């Protein structure tokens, strides 16, 4: 089912997977209107509901009402459209057949703990149950799609072995599923683990064109994981409008990757998803208002979309004026401050060697300009910086990229300017080092920091900036925890709020703002005490004295 010319097919799971974990009942009329709006946006595959026990998933107790709706019945008659219904057992299939369903989905867990919690049976029993459903469905002319849950981790028993995933995928394909969706139920996957698993499956004779990606956004990695899966050959992706979702049987799991974010990402990469992004976003806003939920799709996108055409997200120019573009880096200016923006949104702003060299050049350039007092570093899109992109020469430990990164971090740690990291989303590896090398950090609440592969230079600990225990994270650390540790000083609930925090931080460190803070004292002390920097030191000293009325 791999689409031509690199295009992707989006499987919208919002009406089922997106709503199933919401405790307050959602009216059937709202669900039907949601399906109608999603279809009008151009989505050709929409999962309608699940035929499950009302005791297990109360939100889907109205599955029969949804399926008997005349509009739904008419939609299912259209060629080229798919409206799968999740069925857990033969009884559910009988009900689906009664209502004329043309496609069903069966599911198994790759792990014993989740299988027991979700469908109260072992993995082997789950496969046998799914096989009975698939056999009868195919015999009745109904297409079957398969799901594998917990491909990376079981919420009860820990990491999942790739061989366990392979077992389930082979079983689902053997029983007649035309496609198998790989579900990162707990959202712990990262781009490198996505590639490792897909490589393992393909090496074991699983056709990549028979696979789909189903990524949850628990730690903010879902979009990056989807892009990695795309580069591995996956062309079908499950997602939920407005990022709704979460499994009631997986404690701590968050919503699915937002359909808006996937479509937006692929659009900017020149990949056709066959969806009207404006209508899709309007649908996301509508359902979020109905449910009283916050949208996961960045509101900035709403401001730059007109009709059915999407343009690149632009930073506001009311305060920040664009001054130059160097490779994949944008530079903005506001008074005595500059903002350096990593501009590789579709790859999570991973750093190439050239980007590191360009960053080093820019930081060094502005560090020597007396007209600049503050340097802000941030990323474009939903990610701050998802790590380092190594070249093809030598192992990571000897790579020129890592050596150049170390020089950049050292420069940031000693530059005679106030540096502010505006963490606009998840950071990984080198991205964490970049943020922690700055003097101050503000962040969106959804950001997480994970050290991963990057090496934190020892001079940071020696300088007393951040203790080693606070930087070497084996798992993602939330912005809230980082604020409690004193690593992040302020948190925003939206991208607009983050820009306000940036502005406040800039004002509090600018020597001409009238609002300097005590944080400028160490900044002054770091200015070299020599003739070349005498004017700069005098400028800062006057600002400090104007606030505290005394020398240092």
C-alpha positions, 0 to 999 in steps of 0.5 A: 500500500505504499503510495507513489511519489513519496506521498503519505496516507494518514489514518485518522484515529481521533474518533476512536483512539482520540476520544476513548480516554476522555472521562466525560461523555461525548455526545454521539452527535459530536462524534458524527460531526467530527467524522464529517469534518475530518472527511471534508478536510480530505482524510480518506481513512478514518477509524470510526469507533470500537465495538467494545464492552461499555464497562471497559471503555464507557466513552465508546458505548454508543458504537452502534449509534455511530454505525447505524447513522445514515451518513456513516453508511453512505460514506462507507459505500465510497470507493477509495475511502476507508472507515475501519472499526476496531473489534476485539473479538468475534462477538464484536465482529458479528456486530460490525457485520450486522451494521455493514462495516467494510473494514475492521482492525484487530490488535495484539500486544507485543508484551504480556503485561499490557496484553493482560491489562488490555484484553485479559489474555496472554500474547499467544491467546491474543494472537489466536483471538485476532486470527479468528476475527480476521479469518471470519472477516475476510471470509465475509469480504471485510478488509482487516488491518492489524495493530501491534501495541507497546513496540518499545516498552510495556508500561508494566514490565519495561522494554520490549524485545524486537523479536516480540514485535516481529512475532506479532507482525508476522502473525498479523500478516499471516492471518490476512491483515493488509497492513500492520500499524506499529504502536508506540503506546507509551511514547518512549520511542526516539528516532534512533529506536524507530530506525533500529526496529524498522531495520530489524523487521525489514532484515527479517523479511517484513515488507516495509510497505505493509507497515504503518507508524502509530506514535504517541507524543508522551515525551514530544518525540512523535513527529520526529519519530514519524519523520524517521519512519518516513525516511525508512520507507513507511508511508502510512501514519496513524494520528489524531486530530488536535493530538487527542488520545491516550490508552486507558490501559496504559498508565501515563500514556499521552495523546497521539501525534496531532494530525495537524502536526504530521500534515504540516511537517510533510507539507513543508517537506514537499510530501503530499498527504492529500489533506486540506490543512486549514480545514483540518486545523479548524476541525482541531480547534472546534473539537478542542473547544467542545471538549474543553481541551488545549490543542497540541498543534502550535497556534502559530500555524493558525496565523500563517495559513490562508485558504488551503495553502500553508507557508513556513511558520514565521517568527513575529517581527513586531519586536524581532526584525530578521537580519540575515540567513546563514545556511539553516540558521536565521538571525533576528535583531531587537534593539541590543539583542539578537535571536539565533534560530535553528531552522531545520524544523522537519528534522527536529533542528538536529545540528549538522557540522555546518550549522555548528560552525555557523553558530560558532561564527555568529556567537563569536561575531556578536560577542565582540560587538559592543552594541549587542548585550544579549543573545537568544538561541531557539529553534523553529517549529516544535523542537528546540534541537534533537541532537547532533547529525554525524557525518560519515567519517569516523566514530562519534567519539572522534567525529569533527562534529563533536569536536566542533560542538565542544568548541561551541559549548566552550565559547557559549560558556565564556562569551561576554554577553548574556545568553538565553536559551528559549526552549520551544520544545523537546531537546535531545543530546547536543540540544540539551548541551546547547541549552545548558551552555546558556546563562538562562533558560525559559521553556514551554511546558511541553519541553523535555530534555534528554541527554542521550548521545551527547557528551557534556564537557567537564568544564561546565561542572567545574564552573559550577553551572549545572551539576552532573547529576542534573545533566546526565538524564537517562530518560526525558526530564520535564520542564516542570522538574527542571524548573524545580531544580533551578535549571529552567527559570520560567515556563510558558503554557504556549508559544505566545507566552514563551515569546513574552518570557523571552522579551522579559528575560531580554529586558531584565538583562539589557543594560539600557532597559532600566530593568536589569537583574542580579544576573547581570553581575556575573555577566559583568564579571565575565567581561575580559578586564583588558583595554579592548573591553574597557568600554563594554565593562564601563557600560555594564558597571554603570547599569549595575550601579544605577540599580544597586547604587554601589560598586561590585 
